[in-house]
């Protein structure tokens, strides 16, 4: 069985007082996260989970509400947990440099020293598949970033993650058992973010997060669709 928890359910503006984007995946292969926004460590601890249990963090893109929790994950690992277990990170081109810059900007003296655990950063292009921390991760092109920056949607087993995007990537939902989707808008179209109008005809179960203020007010759960709050969880088969 697989458990997926929305550690954060709001957009970049913390609409309705909720947290930034982070999806936590737990199953018999271990624990990983998709994105790790600035509030993710706090949410993880509210959930009663130890950060040391996370094997990998897979970033869809490099905006602050999706990567802002990285330095807090590292500082907790170095100074509180005394982590020695390896950690894997993945993301689009530029991820390695951006994560190091963020770590250095927040904790310069700590960033000058080697980490006491092995950190592997794998940069992915759209169309690439990689085996990372025991899971197959497939990258799809998302419509969100301004070139040369790249944004991705991801498939991890039977779980599909839109990241932030103006359209659902071709092939992302093929064979998927669950879609974890951003739904910034209640209606209409936006070249960089999805709305309910673009998601309402999806036929597989969905968890909707990255919710803007209007989406939060106007959308309501229905069969197969969960409107997430922080710490909303889904349990089922991902294969």
C-alpha positions in Angstrom: 0.0 0.0 0.0 1.0 3.6 -0.7 0.3 6.7 1.4 0.5 10.2 -0.1 0.2 13.2 2.2 0.0 16.8 1.2 2.4 18.5 3.6 1.4 21.8 2.1 -1.8 22.6 0.1 -1.5 26.3 -0.8 0.0 28.3 -3.6 3.1 30.6 -3.3 1.1 33.1 -1.3 0.1 30.7 1.5 -3.5 31.2 0.6 -6.0 30.5 3.4 -3.0 30.3 5.8 -1.8 27.0 4.5 1.6 25.6 3.7 3.8 25.5 0.6 4.0 22.6 -1.8 5.3 19.2 -0.6 4.0 15.7 -1.3 5.1 12.9 1.0 5.1 9.4 -0.4 5.4 6.4 2.0 5.3 2.7 1.0 7.3 -0.5 1.4 10.2 1.0 -0.6 10.7 3.8 1.9 9.8 7.5 2.1 10.4 10.3 -0.5 9.0 13.8 -1.2 8.0 15.6 -4.3 9.0 19.3 -3.8 9.9 20.7 -0.4 8.5 24.2 0.1 9.5 26.5 2.9 6.9 25.1 5.4 7.6 21.4 4.7 9.8 20.6 7.6 7.3 22.1 10.0 4.5 20.1 8.5 6.5 16.9 8.5 7.1 17.3 12.2 3.4 18.1 12.8 2.7 14.8 11.1 5.1 13.1 13.6 7.5 12.0 10.9 11.3 12.2 11.3 13.1 13.9 8.4 15.8 11.3 8.7 13.4 8.8 7.2 13.3 10.6 3.8 15.3 8.9 1.2 14.9 11.3 -1.6 13.4 14.7 -2.6 12.3 15.1 -6.2 11.9 18.7 -7.3 9.5 19.6 -10.1 11.0 23.1 -10.5 13.2 25.6 -8.7 10.7 28.3 -7.5 10.9 29.2 -3.8 7.5 27.7 -2.8 8.8 24.4 -4.1 12.4 24.4 -2.9 12.4 26.8 0.0 12.5 24.1 2.7 15.7 22.6 1.5 18.1 24.5 3.8 15.9 23.7 6.8 15.9 20.0 5.9 19.7 20.1 5.7 20.3 22.1 8.9 18.0 19.7 10.8 19.9 16.8 9.3 23.3 18.2 10.2 22.8 19.7 13.7 19.8 17.9 15.2 19.5 14.5 13.6 23.3 14.0 13.0 22.2 12.3 9.8 24.5 9.7 8.2 22.0 8.0 5.8 22.5 9.0 2.1 20.0 11.4 0.6 19.1 11.8 -3.0 17.7 14.9 -4.7 16.5 15.3 -8.2 15.2 18.1 -10.3 15.5 19.9 -13.6 18.8 21.2 -15.0 20.4 23.7 -12.6 19.1 21.9 -9.4 22.5 21.2 -8.0 23.7 24.8 -8.2 20.4 26.3 -6.9 20.2 24.0 -3.9 23.8 24.8 -2.9 23.1 28.5 -3.4 20.1 28.3 -1.1 22.0 26.3 1.5 24.8 28.9 1.4 22.5 31.9 1.5 20.7 30.6 4.6 23.6 28.9 6.5 26.9 30.1 5.1 29.2 28.6 7.6 27.5 25.2 7.5 27.5 25.3 3.7 31.3 25.8 3.7 31.8 22.4 5.3 31.2 18.9 3.8 27.9 17.3 4.7 28.3 14.4 7.1 26.2 12.2 4.8 26.3 11.4 1.1 24.1 13.7 -1.0 23.5 12.8 -4.6 21.8 15.3 -6.9 20.5 14.0 -10.2 19.4 16.5 -12.8 16.7 15.4 -15.2 15.6 16.4 -18.6 12.0 16.0 -19.9 11.7 12.6 -21.4 14.3 11.0 -19.0 13.7 8.1 -16.7 16.0 7.4 -13.8 16.1 4.9 -10.9 16.5 7.0 -7.8 16.5 5.7 -4.2 14.7 2.5 -5.3 12.0 4.1 -7.4 11.6 4.8 -11.1 11.2 8.5 -11.7 10.0 9.7 -15.1 10.2 13.4 -16.1 7.8 15.2 -18.4 7.9 18.7 -19.8 5.7 21.1 -17.7 4.6 24.5 -19.0 5.6 26.8 -16.3 9.2 28.1 -16.4 10.7 30.8 -18.5 13.7 29.5 -20.6 16.4 28.6 -20.0 14.8 27.4 -16.7 12.9 24.1 -17.0 9.9 22.8 -15.1 8.9 19.2 -14.9 5.9 17.0 -14.2 6.8 13.6 -12.7 5.7 10.0 -12.6 6.8 7.9 -9.7 5.4 4.5 -10.2 1.7 4.8 -10.6 1.7 8.3 -9.0 1.5 11.4 -11.3 2.6 14.8 -10.2 1.8 17.9 -12.3 4.1 20.3 -10.5 3.2 23.8 -11.6 2.1 23.8 -15.2 -0.4 25.4 -17.7 -1.2 22.0 -19.3 -1.1 18.3 -18.3 1.8 16.8 -20.2 1.1 14.2 -22.8 1.6 10.7 -21.4 1.7 11.8 -17.7 -1.6 10.1 -16.9 -1.0 6.9 -18.9 -1.4 4.0 -16.5 -1.5 6.3 -13.5 -3.5 5.4 -10.4 -3.5 8.8 -8.8 -2.9 12.4 -9.9 -1.5 14.9 -7.4 -2.3 18.1 -9.2 -1.9 21.8 -8.7 -5.2 23.6 -9.0 -4.3 27.3 -8.6 -7.5 28.6 -10.2 -11.2 27.6 -9.8 -11.9 28.4 -13.5 -10.4 29.7 -16.7 -7.0 29.2 -18.2 -3.5 30.3 -17.4 -0.4 29.6 -19.3 1.5 28.7 -16.2 -1.0 27.2 -13.8 -3.9 24.7 -13.9 -7.6 25.3 -13.1 -10.5 23.1 -12.2 -11.8 23.6 -15.8 -8.7 21.7 -17.0 -8.9 18.9 -14.4 -12.6 18.2 -14.0 -12.7 15.5 -16.8 -9.7 13.5 -15.5 -10.9 10.0 -14.9 -8.5 8.8 -12.2 -8.5 9.8 -8.5 -7.0 13.2 -7.8 -5.6 15.1 -4.9 -5.8 18.8 -5.6 -3.3 21.2 -3.9 -1.4 24.4 -4.7 -4.8 26.0 -4.3 -5.4 29.7 -4.7 -7.8 31.7 -2.6 -10.8 31.3 -5.0 -10.1 27.6 -5.7 -10.1 27.0 -2.0 -13.4 28.7 -1.6 -15.3 27.4 -4.6 -14.1 23.8 -5.1 -15.8 21.0 -3.2 -14.9 17.3 -2.9 -16.6 14.8 -5.1 -16.1 11.1 -5.8 -12.5 10.5 -6.6 -11.5 14.1 -6.0 -9.9 15.3 -2.7 -9.5 19.1 -2.1 -6.4 19.0 0.1 -5.8 20.8 3.3 -2.3 20.6 5.0 -1.7 17.0 6.1 -4.6 15.5 4.0 -3.6 11.9 3.2 -4.6 9.3 0.6 -4.0 5.6 1.0 -4.2 3.1 -1.9 -2.3 1.1 -4.4 0.2 3.0 -6.6 0.9 0.0 -8.9 
